[in-house]
Amino acid sequence: MTAAGWIFLVVSWGAILALCGFCFWKVMTTTRENIHAPLDIDTDEHEPQGDADTRGTPAPPQGAA
C-alpha cells in the first residue's frame, strides 16, 4: 500500500474511533435528571371525556349490575 493509502486509513479509523469515543462519553456522563421514563414524558394528550373507558369500548348502561 502506498503512503497516501496508509495516511487515509489511519485518518479514517482515527475519525471513526474518535466519534465512537465521543458518543460513549456523552452517554456515560449523562446525569440521571436528564433520563426520563416513557411515562414521564408529557405528550400533551389528555384522557377522553365522557362515559367511555380508555380502551375504546363503550361504558355499560347506567343501572346495570
N, CA, C and O atoms as CSV, one atom per row, in Angstrom:
chain,resi,resn,atom,element,x,y,z
A,1,MET,N,N,0.856,-1.169,0.000
A,1,MET,CA,C,0.000,0.000,0.000
A,1,MET,C,C,0.904,1.234,0.000
A,1,MET,O,O,1.987,1.229,0.584
A,2,THR,N,N,0.442,2.266,-0.654
A,2,THR,CA,C,1.242,3.488,-0.743
A,2,THR,C,C,1.134,4.292,0.545
A,2,THR,O,O,0.314,3.990,1.413
A,3,ALA,N,N,1.963,5.309,0.658
A,3,ALA,CA,C,1.944,6.173,1.844
A,3,ALA,C,C,0.611,6.915,1.956
A,3,ALA,O,O,0.084,7.095,3.054
A,4,ALA,N,N,0.071,7.341,0.814
A,4,ALA,CA,C,-1.218,8.037,0.831
A,4,ALA,C,C,-2.333,7.105,1.319
A,4,ALA,O,O,-3.239,7.538,2.030
A,5,GLY,N,N,-2.263,5.838,0.939
A,5,GLY,CA,C,-3.244,4.858,1.398
A,5,GLY,C,C,-3.182,4.656,2.897
A,5,GLY,O,O,-4.219,4.577,3.556
A,6,TRP,N,N,-1.960,4.571,3.453
A,6,TRP,CA,C,-1.796,4.417,4.891
A,6,TRP,C,C,-2.293,5.641,5.643
A,6,TRP,O,O,-2.927,5.518,6.691
A,7,ILE,N,N,-2.006,6.815,5.110
A,7,ILE,CA,C,-2.478,8.057,5.745
A,7,ILE,C,C,-4.002,8.100,5.744
A,7,ILE,O,O,-4.625,8.431,6.753
A,8,PHE,N,N,-4.592,7.764,4.604
A,8,PHE,CA,C,-6.052,7.753,4.508
A,8,PHE,C,C,-6.642,6.732,5.489
A,8,PHE,O,O,-7.644,7.020,6.143
A,9,LEU,N,N,-6.041,5.556,5.599
A,9,LEU,CA,C,-6.502,4.517,6.503
A,9,LEU,C,C,-6.432,4.981,7.951
A,9,LEU,O,O,-7.396,4.823,8.700
A,10,VAL,N,N,-5.309,5.546,8.348
A,10,VAL,CA,C,-5.122,5.984,9.730
A,10,VAL,C,C,-6.068,7.139,10.066
A,10,VAL,O,O,-6.665,7.151,11.143
A,11,VAL,N,N,-6.210,8.105,9.161
A,11,VAL,CA,C,-7.102,9.241,9.419
A,11,VAL,C,C,-8.554,8.776,9.491
A,11,VAL,O,O,-9.308,9.231,10.351
A,12,SER,N,N,-8.951,7.877,8.596
A,12,SER,CA,C,-10.329,7.383,8.598
A,12,SER,C,C,-10.645,6.636,9.889
A,12,SER,O,O,-11.664,6.906,10.525
A,13,TRP,N,N,-9.779,5.697,10.285
A,13,TRP,CA,C,-10.010,4.950,11.515
A,13,TRP,C,C,-9.910,5.855,12.734
A,13,TRP,O,O,-10.628,5.654,13.713
A,14,GLY,N,N,-9.049,6.825,12.687
A,14,GLY,CA,C,-8.959,7.779,13.792
A,14,GLY,C,C,-10.257,8.558,13.964
A,14,GLY,O,O,-10.723,8.761,15.086
A,15,ALA,N,N,-10.838,8.992,12.849
A,15,ALA,CA,C,-12.102,9.731,12.917
A,15,ALA,C,C,-13.227,8.832,13.439
A,15,ALA,O,O,-14.039,9.268,14.255
A,16,ILE,N,N,-13.277,7.592,12.978
A,16,ILE,CA,C,-14.310,6.658,13.426
A,16,ILE,C,C,-14.187,6.408,14.928
A,16,ILE,O,O,-15.180,6.475,15.653
A,17,LEU,N,N,-12.977,6.121,15.394
A,17,LEU,CA,C,-12.774,5.849,16.812
A,17,LEU,C,C,-13.016,7.084,17.675
A,17,LEU,O,O,-13.529,6.972,18.788
A,18,ALA,N,N,-12.650,8.260,17.171
A,18,ALA,CA,C,-12.890,9.490,17.915
A,18,ALA,C,C,-14.388,9.752,18.048
A,18,ALA,O,O,-14.853,10.118,19.127
A,19,LEU,N,N,-15.139,9.573,16.985
A,19,LEU,CA,C,-16.590,9.778,17.035
A,19,LEU,C,C,-17.240,8.757,17.956
A,19,LEU,O,O,-18.134,9.103,18.728
A,20,CYS,N,N,-16.808,7.515,17.885
A,20,CYS,CA,C,-17.346,6.470,18.761
A,20,CYS,C,C,-17.026,6.790,20.224
A,20,CYS,O,O,-17.890,6.646,21.089
A,21,GLY,N,N,-15.814,7.214,20.500
A,21,GLY,CA,C,-15.431,7.583,21.856
A,21,GLY,C,C,-16.224,8.768,22.376
A,21,GLY,O,O,-16.640,8.781,23.534
A,22,PHE,N,N,-16.436,9.762,21.524
A,22,PHE,CA,C,-17.234,10.926,21.911
A,22,PHE,C,C,-18.662,10.519,22.257
A,22,PHE,O,O,-19.217,10.992,23.249
A,23,CYS,N,N,-19.266,9.642,21.445
A,23,CYS,CA,C,-20.634,9.199,21.704
A,23,CYS,C,C,-20.714,8.404,23.008
A,23,CYS,O,O,-21.644,8.597,23.792
A,24,PHE,N,N,-19.753,7.517,23.246
A,24,PHE,CA,C,-19.731,6.781,24.505
A,24,PHE,C,C,-19.580,7.737,25.684
A,24,PHE,O,O,-20.258,7.572,26.698
A,25,TRP,N,N,-18.711,8.722,25.569
A,25,TRP,CA,C,-18.500,9.696,26.636
A,25,TRP,C,C,-19.788,10.458,26.938
A,25,TRP,O,O,-20.129,10.656,28.104
A,26,LYS,N,N,-20.512,10.891,25.889
A,26,LYS,CA,C,-21.756,11.626,26.088
A,26,LYS,C,C,-22.801,10.759,26.783
A,26,LYS,O,O,-23.516,11.238,27.663
A,27,VAL,N,N,-22.895,9.497,26.399
A,27,VAL,CA,C,-23.884,8.607,27.006
A,27,VAL,C,C,-23.520,8.297,28.450
A,27,VAL,O,O,-24.384,8.311,29.326
A,28,MET,N,N,-22.266,8.020,28.698
A,28,MET,CA,C,-21.852,7.604,30.041
A,28,MET,C,C,-21.823,8.746,31.047
A,28,MET,O,O,-21.887,8.495,32.250
A,29,THR,N,N,-21.727,9.989,30.592
A,29,THR,CA,C,-21.667,11.113,31.518
A,29,THR,C,C,-23.002,11.834,31.663
A,29,THR,O,O,-23.063,12.880,32.308
A,30,THR,N,N,-24.067,11.301,31.082
A,30,THR,CA,C,-25.392,11.914,31.194
A,30,THR,C,C,-25.889,11.759,32.627
A,30,THR,O,O,-25.814,10.672,33.200
A,31,THR,N,N,-26.398,12.847,33.206
A,31,THR,CA,C,-26.890,12.795,34.577
A,31,THR,C,C,-28.267,12.145,34.618
A,31,THR,O,O,-28.985,12.124,33.618
A,32,ARG,N,N,-28.625,11.621,35.773
A,32,ARG,CA,C,-29.914,10.940,35.928
A,32,ARG,C,C,-31.092,11.891,35.728
A,32,ARG,O,O,-32.173,11.446,35.342
A,33,GLU,N,N,-30.915,13.170,35.977
A,33,GLU,CA,C,-32.018,14.120,35.814
A,33,GLU,C,C,-32.436,14.265,34.358
A,33,GLU,O,O,-33.565,14.664,34.072
A,34,ASN,N,N,-31.532,13.942,33.437
A,34,ASN,CA,C,-31.837,14.082,32.015
A,34,ASN,C,C,-32.422,12.818,31.402
A,34,ASN,O,O,-32.765,12.814,30.220
A,35,ILE,N,N,-32.546,11.741,32.182
A,35,ILE,CA,C,-33.089,10.487,31.676
A,35,ILE,C,C,-34.516,10.352,32.175
A,35,ILE,O,O,-34.762,10.415,33.379
A,36,HIS,N,N,-35.462,10.165,31.255
A,36,HIS,CA,C,-36.870,10.083,31.611
A,36,HIS,C,C,-37.452,8.768,31.120
A,36,HIS,O,O,-37.112,8.291,30.038
A,37,ALA,N,N,-38.324,8.192,31.920
A,37,ALA,CA,C,-39.070,7.013,31.504
A,37,ALA,C,C,-40.147,7.457,30.516
A,37,ALA,O,O,-40.552,8.620,30.537
A,38,PRO,N,N,-40.617,6.566,29.659
A,38,PRO,CA,C,-41.638,6.960,28.692
A,38,PRO,C,C,-42.885,7.570,29.328
A,38,PRO,O,O,-43.513,8.439,28.723
A,39,LEU,N,N,-43.258,7.136,30.538
A,39,LEU,CA,C,-44.449,7.692,31.170
A,39,LEU,C,C,-44.208,9.064,31.764
A,39,LEU,O,O,-45.170,9.765,32.078
A,40,ASP,N,N,-42.959,9.475,31.931
A,40,ASP,CA,C,-42.655,10.799,32.465
A,40,ASP,C,C,-42.730,11.886,31.398
A,40,ASP,O,O,-42.765,13.070,31.731
A,41,ILE,N,N,-42.753,11.510,30.141
A,41,ILE,CA,C,-42.721,12.483,29.054
A,41,ILE,C,C,-44.127,13.002,28.802
A,41,ILE,O,O,-45.045,12.212,28.583
A,42,ASP,N,N,-44.310,14.314,28.830
A,42,ASP,CA,C,-45.614,14.926,28.601
A,42,ASP,C,C,-45.857,15.035,27.104
A,42,ASP,O,O,-45.146,15.763,26.411
A,43,THR,N,N,-46.849,14.323,26.603
A,43,THR,CA,C,-47.155,14.338,25.176
A,43,THR,C,C,-48.320,15.264,24.847
A,43,THR,O,O,-48.759,15.327,23.699
A,44,ASP,N,N,-48.822,15.981,25.846
A,44,ASP,CA,C,-49.964,16.888,25.689
A,44,ASP,C,C,-51.226,16.157,25.236
A,44,ASP,O,O,-52.123,16.777,24.665
A,45,GLU,N,N,-51.309,14.855,25.481
A,45,GLU,CA,C,-52.524,14.107,25.187
A,45,GLU,C,C,-53.312,13.998,26.486
A,45,GLU,O,O,-52.739,13.834,27.563
A,46,HIS,N,N,-54.601,14.089,26.373
A,46,HIS,CA,C,-55.446,14.045,27.549
A,46,HIS,C,C,-56.408,12.874,27.430
A,46,HIS,O,O,-56.706,12.411,26.329
A,47,GLU,N,N,-56.886,12.406,28.559
A,47,GLU,CA,C,-57.846,11.310,28.569
A,47,GLU,C,C,-59.141,11.780,27.900
A,47,GLU,O,O,-59.507,12.951,28.008
A,48,PRO,N,N,-59.830,10.869,27.213
A,48,PRO,CA,C,-61.095,11.266,26.582
A,48,PRO,C,C,-62.140,11.608,27.639
A,48,PRO,O,O,-62.181,10.995,28.706
A,49,GLN,N,N,-62.959,12.563,27.341
A,49,GLN,CA,C,-64.025,12.977,28.246
A,49,GLN,C,C,-65.281,12.192,27.920
A,49,GLN,O,O,-65.525,11.859,26.760
A,50,GLY,N,N,-66.071,11.900,28.924
A,50,GLY,CA,C,-67.332,11.210,28.687
A,50,GLY,C,C,-67.402,9.895,29.431
A,50,GLY,O,O,-66.618,9.643,30.346
A,51,ASP,N,N,-68.363,9.044,29.026
A,51,ASP,CA,C,-68.612,7.792,29.729
A,51,ASP,C,C,-67.794,6.635,29.199
A,51,ASP,O,O,-67.776,5.579,29.832
A,52,ALA,N,N,-67.122,6.774,28.083
A,52,ALA,CA,C,-66.349,5.667,27.517
A,52,ALA,C,C,-65.065,5.476,28.303
A,52,ALA,O,O,-64.447,6.445,28.741
A,53,ASP,N,N,-64.662,4.209,28.481
A,53,ASP,CA,C,-63.405,3.983,29.189
A,53,ASP,C,C,-62.240,4.186,28.229
A,53,ASP,O,O,-62.453,4.463,27.049
A,54,THR,N,N,-61.023,4.053,28.715
A,54,THR,CA,C,-59.862,4.423,27.921
A,54,THR,C,C,-59.478,3.408,26.860
A,54,THR,O,O,-58.618,3.710,26.034
A,55,ARG,N,N,-60.074,2.209,26.838
A,55,ARG,CA,C,-59.739,1.216,25.832
A,55,ARG,C,C,-60.582,1.344,24.573
A,55,ARG,O,O,-60.399,0.563,23.639
A,56,GLY,N,N,-61.480,2.281,24.519
A,56,GLY,CA,C,-62.278,2.492,23.327
A,56,GLY,C,C,-63.581,1.718,23.323
A,56,GLY,O,O,-64.336,1.801,22.355
A,57,THR,N,N,-63.866,0.967,24.376
A,57,THR,CA,C,-65.139,0.244,24.433
A,57,THR,C,C,-66.140,1.099,25.195
A,57,THR,O,O,-65.765,1.791,26.142
A,58,PRO,N,N,-67.392,1.061,24.801
A,58,PRO,CA,C,-68.380,1.908,25.493
A,58,PRO,C,C,-68.613,1.428,26.924
A,58,PRO,O,O,-68.476,0.242,27.225
A,59,ALA,N,N,-68.959,2.344,27.778
A,59,ALA,CA,C,-69.248,2.013,29.166
A,59,ALA,C,C,-70.574,1.285,29.241
A,59,ALA,O,O,-71.434,1.483,28.383
A,60,PRO,N,N,-70.757,0.441,30.257
A,60,PRO,CA,C,-72.054,-0.245,30.382
A,60,PRO,C,C,-73.151,0.754,30.661
A,60,PRO,O,O,-72.895,1.838,31.185
A,61,PRO,N,N,-74.395,0.387,30.308
A,61,PRO,CA,C,-75.512,1.311,30.550
A,61,PRO,C,C,-75.671,1.612,32.045
A,61,PRO,O,O,-75.300,0.805,32.897
A,62,GLN,N,N,-76.217,2.766,32.335
A,62,GLN,CA,C,-76.419,3.165,33.723
A,62,GLN,C,C,-77.420,2.229,34.401
A,62,GLN,O,O,-78.429,1.860,33.799
A,63,GLY,N,N,-77.156,1.856,35.609
A,63,GLY,CA,C,-78.057,0.992,36.351
A,63,GLY,C,C,-77.800,-0.486,36.130
A,63,GLY,O,O,-78.464,-1.312,36.756
A,64,ALA,N,N,-76.858,-0.857,35.261
A,64,ALA,CA,C,-76.561,-2.271,35.027
A,64,ALA,C,C,-75.703,-2.768,36.170
A,64,ALA,O,O,-74.851,-2.042,36.683
A,65,ALA,N,N,-75.927,-3.993,36.563
A,65,ALA,CA,C,-75.153,-4.544,37.685
A,65,ALA,C,C,-73.934,-5.268,37.222
A,65,ALA,O,O,-73.177,-5.788,38.042
